[in-house]
Amino acid sequence: MNDQNESNAQDLAGQIRENAALVARSANIEPPEQSREIPTVRVDQPVSHAAREFGMILAPSPLFRFGESFVTIGKERGELELMTSDRFRSWVESHLYAVRPKGDGYLAATMTRDFAGMVMASDRFREQIREVKAINTVRLPAWRGSSEVKVSRGGPFWLKEGNDLHVELLPPGYDERTKTFTVEAVKYRHDLPLAEAVKFLSETLARFPWASEEENTNSRSIGVHFAAMIGVFCSSMFKEGTIRPMIVYNGNQPGSGKSLLMRMALAPVHGEPAESTKPNNEELRKILDIAALNRKPYLALDDVASLHSNELNRFTNSPVHEPRILGQSRTETRFNVTQVFTSGNQLTLAEDLVRRSLVVDLFEPGKATERTFEKELTPDWLCLPETRAQFLAALWAIVREWNENGRPAFKEARHTSASQWAQVVGAIVHNLNPKLKPFAKRTFSLGGDESGAALEALICALASNLPTSGAEFTSAELIDKAEELNLLEAIAGHAKDMRKAIGHKVKRLRGRVFTDASGRRFEFGKRDKSFGAVYPIRFLGATD
C-alpha cells in the first residue's frame, strides 16, 4: 500500500468511527472509548447467524454460563446477577451495537425483547460463552501442571509416574482450567512461615474442650477440625461431583463451642456463613434441591438434635443430584458440589450418616456457659476481614508446606465414601502433624435428647443432701428421687423399663463435673458391680 492509499484508509477509518459515534448518540447509546472500535451485529439476518456473532463478540466479556442460566459476577463481592432477556437488551450495548436497516444504511437500535430471547436461547450463542462452575471470594489453591487430574485406585493420583501436578493459588479473575472466577475480596499473606501459622491456630484452638480418646488424647477431634478447615480451603482442588464427608460438631452441652468451630471452618473462605436449623424432611428436600441447583459450596445446619434422613444420606453419598425445579414438574441433573456441616448437643445420627461423616466431639466437664476467657472468640470476630486473612494465610502456609515437601501421601487417610477427599486432605493434615488423626476410629459415642436439664437437676438434688464424703446410688434410687421431684417423665418419658431408660441416659453424664446448691463441685460417675451398675458422686477437693 502506497502512502496515498494508506492516508485514504486512515481517513475512511476515522469517518467510520465518527459516524458510529453519531449513530450511537442518535439512538441514545453511550459511544465507546475512542481507543477501540465497537463491533456491530445486524438483526436482519437469520437468528442463528446473529447469535453466533453475538457469542463471538461477547466470549471475553464478563458474561458467563452458570448451570442453565447466564449470569454476570460482581467485581467486589462476587455476587451473581441473572442475565434476563430484558437486561441483556441494554447490557449488551456496552460491548456491541445491534443495527437494523434504514434507508441505504443501518441504524443502531436496541433489540426487541423477542430477539434478545431468541439469541440467548440459541445453542450457537451458548457454546461461545464461558462456563463458570464456582465463584471464590478469596484466592484458593488448585492443581497446576500439564497432567490431567484423574482419580486413581492404585494410589494418590498426584504421585503417578510422569505427573507434573503441583499446587498454586488461583489468580484473580477467570481461570479456564477450573472454570472458577475469583474475586479477591480479602487479601492475605502468601509467605507466612509455617511456624507462625501453627502458633496462631494452636493458640486459637486451645480454648476448646476437645473430647479425649485413645489413652487420653484428643488427636482425632482436633484432626477432624483441621481436616474440615483445610477441606474448605482446598475446595478448588476437587472436581465437581467429588464426594465430601459431612462434618459434624457434637457438644456434650450448650456453650461447648460447637457452632463457633463450625463457623471457623467456613468463615475464612466464605465470610459469614448462612445457617439454618434442621427442617422437616419435605423442607430438607427443597433445601438440598436449591443447594444443588445453585451449586452452593456448603450447607450448614446448626443446633440440630438428631439427623435421620434418607434424603440427606443420599445427598452426602452421591456425586450427582437431581433437584426438582420449583414450580415445575421436572428435574435436572446436577453434579454435587455441596458439603454438609452440622452441629448439635449430644445429637443422634442415623447409622448410615455416621459412616458418611467425620465427627468433632467436645466434652466440657464443668458448666460450659460459666467459663470465662481473657479474650472471647465471637462469630463477629471470625468474619472480620483481618481475621479471615489470618486464617487464610495460615491455611495456605500448611498447604504450601505440603506442596513444597513433595506432596507426600498418607496411606491411612481413608474414608468410607469420600475417598479422594480423604486422600488429599488427610495427606496435608498428616504432613502438618502426624499426631493429628482425623480418620482414626471414633470411640466417643453419639447420642442425646431433650432431658439433659432434668437429669442435671436430679443429680444436683442428690448431691445437695450428701456429706463431703459423697455416696453411690442405684438405678432404683435414681428413679425414686426423680419421681419425688416430678422429673421422671421429663427424663425417661413413657419408657416401659424405667430402670433401663434411666441407666441409658445417665451413662452419658459419666465424668461430668457439676455444682450443687451449696456451691460444692462434684464429679458424677458410673461403676459396675456384680448386681448392676451404681452411680457415685464424688466431691472434688474432698479427702477420703
PyMOL commands that set and color helices and strands:
alter all, ss='L'
color gray80, all
select helices_A, chain A and resi 3-26+47-58+85-94+113-121+123-126+157-159+194-205+219-233+235-237+258-270+281-293+310-316+351-355+368-370+379-383+385-404+419-432+452-464+475-484+488-492+498-509
alter helices_A, ss='H'
color red, helices_A
select strands_A, chain A and resi 40-42+63-66+69-73+80-82+97-102+105-108+134-136+141-144+166-169+173-175+180-182+246-251+275-276+298-301+306-307+320-321+334-335+339-345+348-349+357-362+471-474+513-515+521-524+527-529+532-539
alter strands_A, ss='S'
color yellow, strands_A
deselect
rebuild
show_as cartoon
